[in-house]
Amino acid sequence: MKRDHNPGAQAPAKGRGVVAALVYVFERVMPDPFVLSICLTAFVAVLALVIAPHGNVPTVLDAWYTGTFGILGFALQMILILATGYAIAEAPIVQRGLRALAAHAQTPARAALLVFPVVAIAAWLNWGLGLIVGALLSREIARRVKVDFAWLVAGSYSAWSICNSGLSSSIALSQASHGNALNLVEKATGQVVPLAQTVFAPFVFVPTVLVVVVMTFIFIRMHPKAEDVVAFNQTAESADNAPSDDPHARISDTPSFATRLEQSMLGTLLLIVLGGGYLAMEWSEKGFDLDINTTILIFLLIGLALQRTPIAYANAIRRAARQTGSMLLQYPVYGGIMGIMKGTGLASMIAKAFVTIATPVTLPIWSYLSSLIITLLVPSAGGHWAVQGPFVLPAALSLHASVPRTAMGVAMAENVSNMLQPFWAVPIVAIAGIRIQRVMGYTAVTFAVSLVIYAVALWLVP
């Protein structure tokens, strides 16, 4: 995988204008995402000690430790979603499909017109699929068309940003699922909120489509001039993916029992029968439902079927594992931040500060604005909802404000803040093979535009 071996990939943008200035600033100010997460930890810890209601040293230390190790199960789930999604995208039939799609992108404008709807649809269906499709489609297009690679990856990430308004939105799904631990509406009222009132409601669906359409044309205008383009370095990528890099490859080509077992489809069929049988049993008894674990299982089964043999799938997962190292570092650190914010009462204090000045009409907007701040520090939608939900939902009920609108205000702010918070950009830039700083320079524009679109939709769209 490309690791910015091309010296030009780290050169500052030479063009003029706001976008070039943003790229220049991010390249020189923004540290590595892991270093940034450490800086955020220090900031949150100091802030908690100064203003949080339970901000004392023992509480901060205990909350940090609890959060750091409490997130490990969730971290493994997220990494598996990415790894199993990567194995699907690496399958020969999917690669042929990506190449066929990429063949239609013959100019930067056509690349944007292709990437935005394809990635947005994938992300709307499932956030993990959107990340994988965005990264790999960007690479396929960049191999064929002279485009600025950071610009293209940033466009993919911007299209992905709508995922918290889609079918894999943890906030929307949890409120629609009976008995879900994060279904705070059901715990308070005994009612669930169907997706028709959240994901498919006009105040969510309209701005979601609008963000994709508007940002497509903005990105077309933002593409650097030809002399400033930093293209994809295919030579370095090929070197990184050379077959000799695989330490698990067998030296001898002579067929053996182990080789025949590795290349037999029987192992694949066994796992598909087990996994498919479980899903059929569960869905027939309880109805169709998707959560993180079933999503991972479905990705696993599809990947096994597409890769056909156990060894082909294992090799695909090994290649995927190269992209997840940075996530292994960052998840525990952000878990610690989440723990500090929750354990010291800092997050609740931020949420309450907005809720106390809200009215039935303005509560969704205040929920949205407070979520923007919290997301920058707690970039996991599920963990974020566990922190903010217990304060905004009781306020919605007591003020007789719209519960779906208040809840989705939190989710929509996740879409926006992710364009400045590099946490979710890490996997897509790792798979694409590019430094994150140049990408975030472009996505800062997406942040500004989507901030306004979602706010106006919450305020005005029925």
Secondary structure, 3 states (H helix, E strand, C coil): CCCCCCHHHHCCCCCCCHHHHHHHHHHHHCCCHHHHHHHHHHHHHHHHHHHCCCCCHHHHHHHHHHHHHHCHHHHHHHHHHHHHHHHHHCCHHHHHHHHHHHCCCCCHHHHHHHHHHHHHHHHHHCHHHHHHHHHHHHHHHHHHCCCCHHHHHHHHHHHHHHHHHCCCCHHHHHHHCCCCCCCHHHHHHCCCCCHHHCCCCHHHHHHHHHHHHHHHHHHHHHCCCHHHCCCCCHHHHHHHCCHHHCCCCCCCCCCCHHHHHHCCCHHHHHHHHHHHHHHHHHHHHHCCCCCHHHHHHHHHHHHHHHHCCHHHHHHHHHHHHCCCHHHHHHHHHHHHHHHHHHHCCHHHHHHHHHHCCCCCCCHHHHHHHHHHHHHHHCCCHHHHHHHHHHHHHHHHHHHCCCHHHHHHHHHHHHHHHCCCCCCCHHHHHHHHCCCHHHHHHHHHHHHHHHHHHHHHHHHHCC
